[in-house]
């Protein structure tokens, strides 16, 4: 609605769809994809209608996220099924800014298995060049009937953790009759 009381045809991009807003509030893990590539599962912290994600040395890997302008974010429900996919505007929070000073300690306090205090963790992130990224909903969201009906399962990515399978150890010889 405009100031003169008439309805406007303009779309307000700051208005987040209710499903996205509710899913963001409950998110602990999000799947983030860049440029149509495979999505990476990342732990996140919801804050003020956006998700905060930490990437970099000693933290989770999301190549290219810190320098990206946009990303595709998928959130899942309690039973593992995808409930919403939306386009996010990516903003990197810089050490020494007011946003960093507000958000980084909150994220550090929620970081599981971190060595040291939250203040030490924030100092390490700043010193080692870790990125605290804000993923803010922008554009349209795919929900319910808009989501693909088929499986989107992908082949496993190559990893160095593959090992050769060995025969099981046996204490005695098995006789066959």
C-alpha positions in Angstrom: 0.0 0.0 0.0 1.3 3.4 -0.9 1.4 6.5 1.3 -1.8 7.9 -0.4 -3.7 4.8 0.6 -3.9 3.2 -2.8 -2.7 -0.4 -3.5 0.6 -0.5 -5.4 1.5 -3.1 -8.1 5.2 -3.1 -6.9 6.5 -6.1 -5.2 8.3 -5.5 -1.9 11.4 -7.8 -1.9 11.8 -7.4 1.8 8.7 -9.4 2.5 9.6 -13.0 3.1 7.1 -15.8 2.4 5.7 -17.1 5.7 7.0 -20.7 5.1 10.6 -19.4 4.4 10.4 -17.2 7.5 9.2 -20.1 9.7 11.7 -22.6 8.2 14.6 -20.1 8.8 13.7 -19.7 12.4 13.9 -23.4 13.1 17.0 -24.2 10.9 20.1 -25.8 12.3 21.4 -27.2 9.0 21.0 -25.9 5.5 22.0 -27.1 2.1 23.7 -24.4 0.1 24.4 -24.6 -3.6 26.2 -22.1 -5.8 25.7 -21.6 -9.6 23.7 -24.8 -10.1 26.4 -26.9 -8.5 26.0 -29.6 -5.9 24.7 -28.4 -2.5 26.8 -28.6 0.7 25.3 -29.3 4.1 26.3 -26.5 6.5 25.4 -25.8 10.1 23.8 -22.4 10.5 22.4 -20.1 13.1 19.1 -18.2 12.4 19.3 -14.5 13.3 16.8 -11.7 12.3 15.2 -13.6 9.4 18.5 -14.7 7.9 20.9 -17.6 8.3 24.5 -17.1 9.5 27.1 -19.6 8.2 30.8 -19.8 9.1 33.3 -21.1 6.5 37.0 -21.1 6.1 40.2 -22.7 7.7 39.3 -25.0 10.6 35.6 -24.6 9.9 33.2 -26.1 7.3 34.1 -25.9 3.6 31.8 -24.1 1.2 34.1 -23.1 -1.7 33.1 -19.8 -3.3 30.3 -18.9 -0.8 32.2 -16.0 0.8 32.7 -14.4 -2.6 29.2 -15.2 -4.0 26.4 -12.7 -4.4 23.6 -15.3 -4.4 23.1 -18.9 -3.4 20.3 -21.5 -3.5 19.3 -22.6 0.1 17.3 -25.7 0.9 15.8 -26.3 4.3 14.4 -29.7 5.4 11.7 -30.6 7.9 11.9 -32.7 11.1 11.6 -35.9 9.0 14.3 -35.1 6.5 12.0 -34.1 3.6 12.7 -30.9 1.8 10.1 -28.2 2.7 11.4 -25.1 0.9 14.2 -24.0 -1.5 14.9 -20.3 -1.9 17.3 -17.9 -3.4 19.5 -16.1 -0.9 21.5 -12.9 -1.1 24.9 -13.6 0.4 26.6 -11.0 2.5 30.1 -11.5 4.0 30.4 -9.9 7.4 33.8 -8.3 7.9 35.8 -8.2 11.1 35.7 -4.8 12.8 32.3 -3.8 11.5 29.2 -3.4 13.7 27.5 -6.4 12.0 30.6 -8.6 12.8 30.7 -7.4 16.4 27.0 -8.3 16.9 26.8 -11.6 14.9 30.1 -13.4 15.3 29.9 -13.8 19.1 26.4 -15.2 18.8 27.5 -17.7 16.2 30.7 -18.6 18.2 28.6 -19.3 21.3 26.5 -21.9 19.4 29.5 -23.5 17.7 29.7 -27.1 18.9 33.1 -28.7 19.9 35.0 -25.5 19.6 38.3 -25.3 21.5 38.5 -22.2 23.7 35.9 -19.5 24.6 33.6 -17.8 22.2 35.8 -14.6 22.3 38.9 -16.7 21.4 37.0 -18.4 18.5 35.9 -15.0 17.1 39.5 -13.7 17.3 40.7 -16.9 15.5 38.0 -16.4 12.7 39.2 -12.8 12.2 42.9 -13.7 12.2 42.6 -16.8 9.9 40.3 -15.2 7.4 37.2 -17.3 8.1 34.0 -15.9 6.6 30.8 -15.3 8.5 28.2 -15.2 5.8 24.6 -13.9 6.1 22.1 -15.7 3.8 19.1 -13.4 3.5 16.0 -14.6 1.6 15.6 -12.8 -1.7 13.4 -13.6 -4.7 10.9 -16.5 -4.9 10.7 -19.7 -3.0 9.8 -23.2 -4.2 7.4 -25.0 -1.9 5.1 -28.0 -1.9 3.7 -28.4 -5.4 6.5 -26.3 -6.9 9.2 -28.8 -5.8 10.3 -31.6 -8.2 8.4 -34.9 -7.9 11.3 -37.1 -8.8 14.4 -38.1 -6.9 17.3 -35.6 -6.9 19.7 -38.1 -5.6 23.3 -37.7 -6.9 26.2 -40.1 -7.2 28.6 -39.8 -4.2 31.4 -37.3 -4.7 34.9 -38.6 -4.9 36.7 -38.6 -1.6 40.1 -39.6 -0.2 38.4 -41.6 2.6 37.8 -44.6 0.3 39.6 -47.7 1.4 40.0 -51.3 0.1 37.7 -53.8 1.7 39.6 -56.7 3.3 38.4 -60.2 4.1 37.1 -60.5 7.6 39.4 -62.0 10.3 38.6 -65.6 11.3 39.9 -67.4 14.4 39.4 -70.8 13.0 38.9 -72.5 9.7 35.4 -73.1 8.6 34.7 -76.6 7.3 32.1 -77.2 4.7 30.2 -80.5 4.5 
